[in-house]
Amino acid sequence: MMNHLKLACIACLLLITTAVAAQQTPVISETLWSGSEGKFESAPDTALVQFSISLQQARLQDAYAQARESAARIRQIIRDNGLAPGDAEIGSFTMTPVYQWNAKHKLIGFQVNSSVVVKVHEFEKLGPLSDGFSQLDTSDGFSISFTLRNIESAKMKAIEDGYRKARSNAEVLAQAGGRKLGAMSYASVDASEFIPQPRPVIMKAQLLTGHTEPAPIQGFTPAKIIITAHVNVLFQLE
């Protein structure tokens, strides 16, 4: 009699354990994961000309006056080359006191700095612009980088390409298994972009040598902008 009771208790415990496990284990519908990498390539349509205004004067008002004059000359160069005022961004001026590092710690002047970014969509204007900016004795750290005017649209195209490839792969797998691919249930996207690093340009060589050389960016072909997007998609199976 006791053995029968023990067996009944064990069977009851097994049923309870099975029921609890069934509640804890999620019911997974028939699905199929598919992943692929989409890509979009394009020649750049925008050049970013970047440099800084940097100068030092003994008096703060003189430093600011020279900085404002440099900014005005930059805007004039931009207008002379047919660019819109909104294509240039001149940052706010920052002031740093300059001290003579000796026992007296004497103030000897003030340094004023600002950053300049000019967007150029017509690349043939890069040569005249670099020539004009090279005449500024307050400019420093000149570089050119290339990008796309609408980078977000390019990312969307890479994602669309990745989804098409992922769905095509999933359809092949579903067909091989004798099933039909259903609707998308879930998707994740990881997009990245390859943009060539800024290209440093030496602008002041012709001022030092007294010779006029061709603009350093003439004859230069920028590399393509490459946008990639890894797309993972969960499809229902019918």
Secondary structure, 3 states (H helix, E strand, C coil): CHHHHHHHHHHHHHHHHHHHHHHHCCCCCCEEEEEEEEEEEECCCEEEEEEEEEEEECCHHHHHHHHHHHHHHHHHHHHHCCCCHHHEEECCCEEEEEEECCCCCEEEEEEEEEEEEEEECCHHHHHHHHHHHHCCCCEEEEEEEEECCCHHHHHHHHHHHHHHHHHHHHHHHHHHCCCCEEEEEEEEEEEEEECCCCEECCCCHHHHHCCCCCCCCCCCCCCCEEEEEEEEEEEEEC
